[in-house]
């Protein structure tokens, strides 16, 4: 029995020993790691940041009525180009019943006074012609008659203003007519015929009848992060990309940077405005979303550059591994320049002919 156990144990030991020899042999036959290489290229490096926002007219004018009432007629619709002074709408006044009743009562009283003054005037005129009264006495009666006539005229005008918004025989245009105050395009007409509107006053901005803007004078309004705002300044060039317009880029000039930031989603954002330079025939609709690329720095022409992923860091130094023989590499320390986040300028350390080791996984 002991002999059988010894035989089994010996066979097991021989198996383990044989497997170990087989494993080490196969491992020694594994192919060595072969590193790929790349070379530096000449390219233009541009460092930029992107601001998101929208393109809007520089000035949007809200046209509001001078009187309260109901829209009787509308003469424009969104998208129409109009000139200063063109008709926009006509307002039908709904008079205040108390004010109109007071105005009618005042007119009736003025007409009664005028009839009495007229009777007295005619009587005194006959007496003057007969020499019964003096000229000074007649002039007093004549003044009272003219005053009564003026009071009737004033009461009529007051009633007309309340009912129609315009005095009788007035040479000025009624304020129930709304006209455009600028040249431009009608962006929006938020009311319909029959809608009630409120006049602009101290306590209320009034009901907007139409919004008009000059669509040839557009600005980009966007937000930029606080980490980038210190790198930009007024007068810098921007390249606008409008999401709704494919394959077209617009030039813009940075005109304004907000002096105060606003917190949005935990980050401080600063508003910027840029003057959009439209070419003849170009048209951008108000409110289009857009991205503005701001060039922060740029190389003067093409320079030698490599991908940033090839860099290795050693303290304050940066280096790449350059092939000096077949799959044999050595460190070459570099002096770098501008980076765009993908590629980085190489001022010295390598040449265009050097083969740079690509790290495993890149």
C-alpha positions as CSV (number, residue, x, y, z in Angstrom):
1,X,0.0,0.0,0.0
2,X,2.8,2.4,0.9
3,X,4.5,1.6,-2.4
4,X,1.4,2.6,-4.4
5,X,1.1,5.9,-2.5
6,X,4.8,6.6,-3.3
7,X,4.3,5.9,-6.9
8,X,1.2,8.2,-7.1
9,X,3.0,11.1,-5.3
10,X,6.0,10.7,-7.6
11,X,3.8,10.9,-10.7
12,X,2.1,14.1,-9.4
13,X,5.4,15.8,-8.7
14,X,6.7,14.9,-12.1
15,X,3.4,16.4,-13.6
16,X,3.8,19.7,-11.8
17,X,7.4,19.9,-12.7
18,X,6.6,19.2,-16.4
19,X,3.8,21.8,-16.5
20,X,6.1,24.4,-15.0
21,X,8.8,23.7,-17.6
22,X,6.1,23.9,-20.4
23,X,4.7,27.3,-19.0
24,X,8.1,28.9,-18.8
25,X,9.0,27.7,-22.2
26,X,5.8,29.2,-23.8
27,X,6.3,32.5,-21.9
28,X,9.8,32.8,-23.2
29,X,8.4,32.6,-26.7
30,X,6.0,35.6,-26.3
31,X,6.7,38.4,-28.9
32,X,8.3,41.5,-27.5
33,X,6.2,44.8,-27.4
34,X,6.7,46.8,-30.5
35,X,6.1,50.6,-30.1
36,X,4.7,52.7,-32.9
37,X,6.2,56.0,-33.7
38,X,5.1,59.3,-35.2
39,X,6.8,62.6,-36.2
40,X,6.3,66.3,-35.6
41,X,4.4,68.2,-38.2
42,X,4.2,71.8,-39.4
43,X,0.9,73.4,-38.5
44,X,-0.9,76.6,-37.4
45,X,-1.7,76.5,-33.7
46,X,-4.6,78.6,-32.5
47,X,-5.6,78.9,-28.8
48,X,-9.3,79.8,-28.5
49,X,-12.3,79.7,-26.2
50,X,-15.9,79.4,-27.1
51,X,-18.8,81.5,-25.8
52,X,-22.4,80.4,-26.2
53,X,-25.3,82.7,-26.8
54,X,-27.6,84.0,-29.5
55,X,-27.8,86.6,-32.3
56,X,-30.3,89.4,-31.8
57,X,-31.0,92.9,-33.2
58,X,-29.0,95.7,-31.6
59,X,-32.3,97.6,-30.9
60,X,-35.8,96.2,-30.7
61,X,-38.5,98.8,-30.5
62,X,-41.9,98.0,-28.9
63,X,-44.7,100.2,-30.4
64,X,-47.4,101.0,-27.8
65,X,-50.5,103.1,-28.2
66,X,-51.0,106.6,-26.8
67,X,-54.6,105.8,-25.8
68,X,-56.4,102.8,-24.3
69,X,-59.0,101.1,-26.3
70,X,-59.7,98.2,-28.7
71,X,-57.7,97.3,-31.8
72,X,-59.9,98.3,-34.7
73,X,-57.5,97.6,-37.6
74,X,-54.0,96.1,-38.0
75,X,-51.9,97.1,-41.1
76,X,-48.8,95.0,-40.7
77,X,-47.8,91.4,-40.0
78,X,-44.5,89.7,-38.8
79,X,-41.8,89.7,-41.4
80,X,-42.8,92.9,-43.2
81,X,-40.2,95.6,-43.8
82,X,-41.6,99.0,-42.9
83,X,-40.4,102.7,-42.9
84,X,-40.6,105.3,-40.2
85,X,-44.2,106.7,-40.1
86,X,-45.9,103.7,-41.7
87,X,-49.3,102.7,-40.3
88,X,-49.3,100.0,-37.7
89,X,-52.7,99.9,-36.2
90,X,-55.9,101.9,-35.5
91,X,-57.4,102.1,-32.0
92,X,-61.1,102.5,-31.2
93,X,-61.5,104.4,-27.9
94,X,-63.8,103.0,-25.3
95,X,-64.6,106.2,-23.3
96,X,-65.0,106.2,-19.5
97,X,-68.7,106.6,-18.9
98,X,-68.3,109.0,-15.9
99,X,-65.9,111.3,-17.8
100,X,-68.2,111.3,-20.9
101,X,-71.3,112.0,-18.8
102,X,-69.5,115.0,-17.2
103,X,-68.3,116.2,-20.6
104,X,-71.8,116.1,-22.0
105,X,-73.2,117.9,-19.0
106,X,-70.6,120.6,-19.4
107,X,-71.5,121.0,-23.1
108,X,-75.2,121.3,-22.4
109,X,-74.6,123.9,-19.7
110,X,-72.3,125.8,-22.0
111,X,-74.9,125.8,-24.8
112,X,-77.6,127.1,-22.4
113,X,-75.3,129.9,-21.3
114,X,-74.5,130.8,-24.9
115,X,-78.2,131.0,-25.8
116,X,-78.8,133.4,-22.9
117,X,-75.7,135.4,-23.7
118,X,-76.8,135.6,-27.3
119,X,-80.3,136.9,-26.4
120,X,-78.8,139.5,-24.1
121,X,-76.2,140.5,-26.8
122,X,-78.9,141.1,-29.5
123,X,-81.0,143.1,-27.0
124,X,-78.1,145.3,-25.9
125,X,-77.0,145.8,-29.5
126,X,-80.4,147.3,-30.5
127,X,-80.2,149.6,-27.4
128,X,-76.8,150.7,-28.5
129,X,-78.0,151.5,-32.0
130,X,-80.9,153.5,-30.4
131,X,-78.4,155.4,-28.2
132,X,-80.0,154.2,-25.0
133,X,-76.8,152.6,-23.6
134,X,-73.2,153.6,-23.8
135,X,-70.5,151.8,-25.8
136,X,-68.7,150.6,-22.6
137,X,-71.9,149.0,-21.3
138,X,-72.3,147.2,-24.6
139,X,-68.7,145.9,-24.6
140,X,-69.3,144.2,-21.2
141,X,-72.3,142.3,-22.7
142,X,-70.3,141.5,-25.9
143,X,-67.4,140.1,-23.8
144,X,-69.8,137.8,-21.9
145,X,-71.2,136.6,-25.3
146,X,-67.8,135.8,-26.7
147,X,-66.8,134.0,-23.5
148,X,-69.9,131.8,-23.7
149,X,-69.1,130.9,-27.3
150,X,-65.5,130.0,-26.3
151,X,-66.8,127.8,-23.5
152,X,-69.1,125.9,-25.9
153,X,-66.1,125.3,-28.2
154,X,-64.0,124.1,-25.3
155,X,-66.7,121.7,-24.1
156,X,-67.2,120.3,-27.6
157,X,-63.4,119.6,-27.9
158,X,-63.3,118.0,-24.5
159,X,-66.2,115.7,-25.4
160,X,-64.6,114.8,-28.7
161,X,-61.3,114.0,-27.0
162,X,-63.0,111.6,-24.6
163,X,-65.0,109.9,-27.3
164,X,-62.7,109.9,-30.3
165,X,-59.2,110.9,-29.0
166,X,-59.1,114.0,-31.3
167,X,-60.6,117.5,-31.2
168,X,-62.9,118.6,-34.0
169,X,-61.2,120.5,-36.9
170,X,-57.8,119.5,-35.6
171,X,-55.0,119.7,-38.1
172,X,-52.9,117.2,-36.1
173,X,-53.2,113.4,-36.6
174,X,-55.4,111.6,-34.1
175,X,-53.5,109.6,-31.4
176,X,-55.7,106.6,-32.1
177,X,-53.4,105.9,-35.1
178,X,-50.2,104.0,-34.2
179,X,-47.3,104.6,-36.6
180,X,-43.8,103.1,-36.7
181,X,-41.1,105.3,-35.1
182,X,-38.2,103.6,-36.9
183,X,-37.2,101.8,-40.1
184,X,-36.9,98.1,-39.9
185,X,-38.6,94.7,-40.0
186,X,-41.7,93.7,-38.0
187,X,-40.5,90.9,-35.7
188,X,-43.8,90.3,-33.8
189,X,-47.4,91.4,-33.7
190,X,-48.7,90.0,-30.4
191,X,-52.2,91.4,-30.7
192,X,-55.2,90.7,-32.9
193,X,-58.1,92.9,-34.1
194,X,-60.5,93.2,-31.2
195,X,-57.9,92.9,-28.4
196,X,-58.0,95.5,-25.7
197,X,-54.8,97.6,-25.3
198,X,-53.6,99.9,-22.6
199,X,-51.7,103.2,-23.2
200,X,-48.2,103.8,-21.9
201,X,-48.2,105.8,-18.7
202,X,-46.2,106.3,-15.5
203,X,-47.4,103.1,-13.9
204,X,-47.7,100.8,-16.9
205,X,-45.4,100.3,-20.0
206,X,-48.5,99.8,-22.1
207,X,-49.5,97.0,-24.5
208,X,-47.1,96.2,-27.2
209,X,-48.8,96.2,-30.6
210,X,-45.7,95.4,-32.7
211,X,-42.0,94.9,-32.2
212,X,-39.7,96.5,-34.9
213,X,-36.0,96.0,-35.4
214,X,-33.2,96.8,-37.9
215,X,-32.2,93.3,-39.1
216,X,-29.1,94.7,-40.7
217,X,-27.6,95.7,-37.3
218,X,-27.2,92.5,-35.4
219,X,-25.2,91.7,-32.2
220,X,-24.1,88.4,-30.6
221,X,-25.0,88.2,-26.9
222,X,-23.4,85.4,-25.0
223,X,-21.8,84.2,-21.8
224,X,-18.2,83.4,-21.1
225,X,-16.7,81.7,-18.0
226,X,-14.8,83.7,-15.4
227,X,-11.7,81.6,-16.1
228,X,-11.6,82.9,-19.6
229,X,-12.9,86.5,-19.3
230,X,-9.5,87.8,-18.2
231,X,-8.0,86.7,-21.5
232,X,-10.2,88.6,-23.8
233,X,-10.6,92.4,-24.5
234,X,-12.8,94.7,-26.5
235,X,-11.9,94.8,-30.2
236,X,-10.9,91.2,-30.5
237,X,-12.2,89.2,-33.5
238,X,-14.8,86.4,-33.1
239,X,-16.0,83.7,-35.5
240,X,-19.7,83.0,-35.1
241,X,-21.2,79.6,-35.9
242,X,-25.0,79.7,-36.1
243,X,-26.6,76.3,-35.4
244,X,-29.4,76.8,-37.9
245,X,-27.1,77.8,-40.7
246,X,-24.8,75.1,-42.0
247,X,-21.4,75.7,-43.4
248,X,-21.5,79.5,-42.9
249,X,-19.3,81.4,-40.5
250,X,-19.8,85.1,-39.6
251,X,-17.2,87.6,-38.4
252,X,-17.8,89.7,-35.3
253,X,-16.0,92.2,-33.3
254,X,-16.1,92.1,-29.5
255,X,-17.7,95.4,-28.3
256,X,-18.6,94.9,-24.6
257,X,-17.6,92.8,-21.6
258,X,-19.9,92.9,-18.6
259,X,-18.1,94.4,-15.5
260,X,-20.1,92.1,-13.2
261,X,-20.6,88.4,-13.5
262,X,-23.7,86.4,-12.7
263,X,-23.8,82.9,-11.1
264,X,-25.3,80.2,-13.3
265,X,-25.2,76.5,-12.3
266,X,-22.5,77.1,-9.8
267,X,-20.2,79.0,-12.2
268,X,-19.7,82.8,-12.6
269,X,-20.6,83.9,-16.2
270,X,-19.9,87.3,-17.8
271,X,-22.0,88.6,-20.6
272,X,-20.3,89.7,-23.8
273,X,-21.6,91.5,-26.9
274,X,-20.1,91.5,-30.3
275,X,-21.0,93.4,-33.5
276,X,-21.9,90.9,-36.2
277,X,-20.5,91.9,-39.6
278,X,-23.0,90.8,-42.2
279,X,-22.0,90.7,-45.8
280,X,-24.4,92.0,-48.5
281,X,-27.2,89.5,-48.9
282,X,-26.6,87.7,-45.6
283,X,-29.6,87.4,-43.2
284,X,-29.8,86.1,-39.7
285,X,-33.1,85.7,-38.0
286,X,-33.4,87.2,-34.5
287,X,-32.9,84.7,-31.7
288,X,-30.7,82.2,-33.5
289,X,-28.5,80.3,-31.1
290,X,-24.8,80.7,-31.9
291,X,-21.3,79.9,-30.7
292,X,-18.5,82.5,-30.8
293,X,-14.9,81.3,-31.1
294,X,-12.6,83.8,-29.5
295,X,-8.9,83.6,-30.6
296,X,-6.8,84.1,-27.4
297,X,-3.4,83.4,-29.0
298,X,-2.0,82.2,-32.4
299,X,1.3,81.3,-33.9
300,X,2.8,83.5,-36.6
301,X,2.4,81.0,-39.5
302,X,3.0,77.3,-39.4
303,X,5.3,75.9,-36.6
304,X,6.6,72.5,-35.6
305,X,4.0,70.8,-33.4
306,X,3.1,67.4,-31.9
307,X,0.1,65.9,-30.1
308,X,0.0,66.8,-26.4
309,X,-0.6,63.1,-25.6
310,X,3.0,62.3,-26.6
311,X,4.4,64.4,-23.8
312,X,5.9,63.1,-20.6
313,X,6.6,65.2,-17.5
314,X,9.5,65.1,-15.1
315,X,9.3,67.8,-12.5
316,X,9.2,71.1,-14.3
317,X,10.5,69.5,-17.5
318,X,8.7,68.0,-20.4
319,X,10.1,65.4,-22.7
320,X,9.3,62.8,-25.4
321,X,11.0,59.5,-26.2
322,X,12.8,59.5,-29.6
323,X,13.9,56.3,-31.4
324,X,17.7,56.2,-31.8
325,X,17.8,52.6,-33.0
326,X,15.3,49.8,-33.8
327,X,12.9,49.9,-30.8
328,X,15.4,51.7,-28.7
329,X,14.3,55.1,-27.3
330,X,15.9,57.9,-25.4
331,X,14.5,61.1,-23.7
332,X,14.6,64.4,-25.6
333,X,13.6,67.4,-23.4
334,X,11.5,70.0,-25.2
335,X,10.8,73.7,-25.0
336,X,7.1,74.1,-25.8
337,X,4.9,77.0,-26.8
338,X,1.2,77.6,-27.6
339,X,-1.3,74.7,-27.2
340,X,-4.8,74.4,-28.6
341,X,-5.6,71.5,-26.3
342,X,-4.8,68.8,-28.8
343,X,-1.6,69.9,-30.5
344,X,1.3,71.9,-28.9
345,X,4.0,74.0,-30.5
346,X,7.6,72.6,-30.1
347,X,10.2,75.5,-30.1
348,X,13.2,73.2,-29.6
349,X,14.3,69.7,-28.7
350,X,13.3,67.7,-31.7
351,X,13.2,67.9,-35.5
352,X,10.7,66.9,-38.1
353,X,12.7,63.8,-38.9
354,X,12.7,62.4,-35.3
355,X,10.5,59.4,-34.7
356,X,8.6,59.9,-31.4
357,X,7.4,56.9,-29.4
358,X,3.6,56.6,-29.1
359,X,2.5,55.4,-25.6
360,X,0.6,52.1,-25.4
361,X,-3.1,52.8,-25.6
362,X,-2.9,56.0,-27.7
